[in-house]
Amino acid sequence: MLKDLWLVRHGEAVSERVDPARPLSQEGARAVSAVGEKLAGAMGTLDLVAASGKRRAVQTAAILAEAAGYPAGGIAETVALSPMAAPEAFLAFLAQTPEAERVLCVGHLPSIGAFASYFLSHGDHVQLAFGPGTVCRIRVEALRRGGGELLLFL
């Protein structure tokens, strides 16, 4: 099984005091749009776009999906991309869609970093600095620890 996995931390969100739902800020939406424009060709045709269900993650996924030509209404929402999700929950989610080879997943810290580390390391944790809107592309050859290769970190 080979997957082209795009792991993304949601864009910059407004503070909880401004809006408890924490949507993307105007700057966050602009920055994610710029990343989407830059990566549109590299993302190719996506088979699956998923987000945590939190507003800022769904908005980020929709912007990137549009840039890649993926239908915004087709974004899957899953708790497997929530902030505290364990790699095992994410693996189970990916295993449910074996036919999806090009997958874009938008989530949160600390889980999105833990997922990348899981695929890039056979043991010791790999610390990647996922700022708002960061994109990590990993070629996953097997759904197991150390089963991936880092192709892009932006």
DAKABEL-V352052 format. One record per backbone hydrogen bond with DSSP energy under -0.5 kcal/mol. CO is the residue of the C=O (numbers start at 1). NH is the residue of the N-H. E is the energy in kcal/mol with one decimal. If there is no record, write none. Layout:
{{CO:NH:E} {CO:NH:E}}
//
This chain:
{{3:5:-0.8} {3:140:-3.2} {4:6:-0.5} {4:103:-2.4} {5:7:-0.6} {5:138:-3.1} {6:8:-0.5} {6:105:-3.3} {7:136:-2.8} {8:107:-2.8} {9:133:-0.9} {10:133:-1.7} {12:25:-2.4} {15:18:-0.5} {15:19:-2.1} {19:22:-2.3} {23:14:-2.5} {25:29:-2.6} {26:30:-2.2} {27:31:-2.8} {28:32:-2.4} {29:33:-2.2} {30:34:-2.2} {31:35:-2.1} {32:36:-2.7} {33:37:-2.4} {34:38:-2.0} {35:39:-2.3} {36:40:-1.3} {39:43:-2.6} {40:44:-0.9} {44:46:-0.7} {48:104:-2.5} {49:76:-2.8} {50:106:-2.5} {51:78:-2.5} {54:57:-0.7} {54:58:-2.5} {55:59:-2.7} {56:60:-1.9} {57:61:-2.7} {58:62:-2.4} {59:63:-2.2} {60:64:-2.3} {61:65:-2.9} {62:66:-2.3} {63:67:-1.8} {64:68:-1.5} {65:69:-0.5} {65:70:-3.1} {66:69:-1.2} {71:74:-2.1} {72:75:-1.3} {76:51:-2.5} {78:81:-1.3} {79:82:-1.9} {81:108:-0.5} {82:85:-1.6} {83:111:-1.6} {86:89:-0.9} {86:90:-1.6} {87:91:-2.8} {88:92:-2.2} {89:93:-1.9} {90:94:-2.5} {91:95:-2.5} {92:96:-1.1} {93:96:-0.6} {94:97:-1.5} {95:98:-0.6} {97:100:-1.5} {99:101:-0.8} {101:4:-4.0} {101:103:-0.7} {102:47:-2.6} {102:48:-1.6} {103:6:-3.4} {103:105:-0.5} {104:50:-2.8} {105:8:-2.7} {105:107:-0.5} {106:52:-1.1} {107:10:-2.2} {108:112:-3.3} {110:114:-1.8} {111:115:-2.5} {112:116:-1.8} {113:117:-2.4} {114:118:-2.2} {115:119:-1.8} {116:120:-1.7} {117:121:-1.3} {118:146:-2.8} {119:148:-2.6} {124:123:-0.5} {125:127:-0.6} {126:128:-0.8} {128:130:-1.3} {129:131:-1.2} {131:134:-2.1} {134:9:-2.0} {135:154:-3.1} {136:7:-3.3} {136:138:-0.5} {137:151:-3.1} {137:152:-1.5} {138:5:-2.8} {138:140:-0.7} {139:141:-0.6} {139:149:-1.9} {140:3:-2.8} {142:144:-2.4} {144:147:-2.2} {147:141:-3.0} {147:142:-1.1} {149:139:-2.7} {152:137:-2.6}}
//
